[in-house]
């Protein structure tokens, strides 16, 4: 072989090696985001990341309008050890479960020795939710809690102040519904379908009475309070404050009905605000938001929500996926999503950021609600606990069992799960 041919082959080989290296350097990350969490706004955050990291391309996969639908899909993907998904957004109740199943990877190695200091930047509830046995199994995407949305224009028209108790809400609803004489207008919309939101539906008045469901991993069920909680919601149906088929209403149904101008009061999460004030909303600039009412003589309680970023244990790009998640869970992106998506920040200081309060003024009063919101029962068997509560709430609202029967059934089933 001549020297010229030898050099030609060597150069060709080097070119192939460089080409292969360049191909390997390109990381294509697939991220799952719920369709209700504004993937179009997250897309802008991904675009910024791609600009800063030209070797990374991010594709969004969206779907699922409920926590259950999302979990069902992700459970299938993870059980199959599917490598196509790199990053996934998880309901705050799920990071510990996914970590226990071996479905997500820890961030401790990439964060380093200052992991505790790193997590202390977040609101305490989210640092706790994402840390399991000293391992950081996910990073917060955004915070959340339940609020009471109301038609500011209608309350002002009829001289009514935002309600501080559920009794006041019922009275206000009856007054406005009677005066407006609009057959399409509902007094109150909330989650009655057998979904995760129905767990919060039950717990809101139950917590407001000062009761806990689980203490130190064991059941601390108060049957009398449970009956009162179930009876409160069924009473709204019986009084015509809530519609008769409220047992079929899921989270986004409440959002859509309020956005269409057909609801006076709505119990919903923070994501709804941006929809209510969008260009296509029938209630744009007519919406007020306050903390949820309390039972008479009780303390107002909200249900802690929030979403977290996890990296799949089956990803072929774990290192790049972890870097992306650290960016997505940064104060910079938190501020961007607060301003552009009205998603509650996971960092305390972002709530008082001038640009944030200008874009979403009500966030200035949202932080105390988020910080004092209560977490749903903390137990390894949460899936079973959730199923018991939400199906019971649904049955009571559908009228197939009474509040007393529902409380009896709930207590019996919970005792078998939480001994």
Secondary structure, 3 states (H helix, E strand, C coil): CCHHHHHHHHHHHHHHHHHHHHHHHCEEEEEEEEHHHCHHHHHHHHHHHHHHCCCEEEEEEEECCCHHHHHHHHHHHHHCCCCCCCEEEEECCCHHHHHHCCCECCCHHHHCCCHHHHHCCECHHHHHHCEECCEECCEEEEEEEEEEEEEHHHHHHCCCCCCCEHHHHHHHHHHHHHHHCCCCCEEEECCCCCCHHHHHHHHHHHHHCCCCCEECCEECCCHHHHHHHHHHHHHHHHCCCCCCCHHHCCHHHHHHHHHCCCEEEEEEECCHHHHHCCCCCCCCCCEEEECCCECCCCCCCCEEEEEEEEEECCCCCHHHHHHHHHHHCCHHHHHHHHHHHCCECCEHHHHHCHHHHHHCHHHHHHHHHHHHCECCCCCCCHHHHHHHHHHHHHHHHHCCCCHHHHHHHHHHHHHHHCC
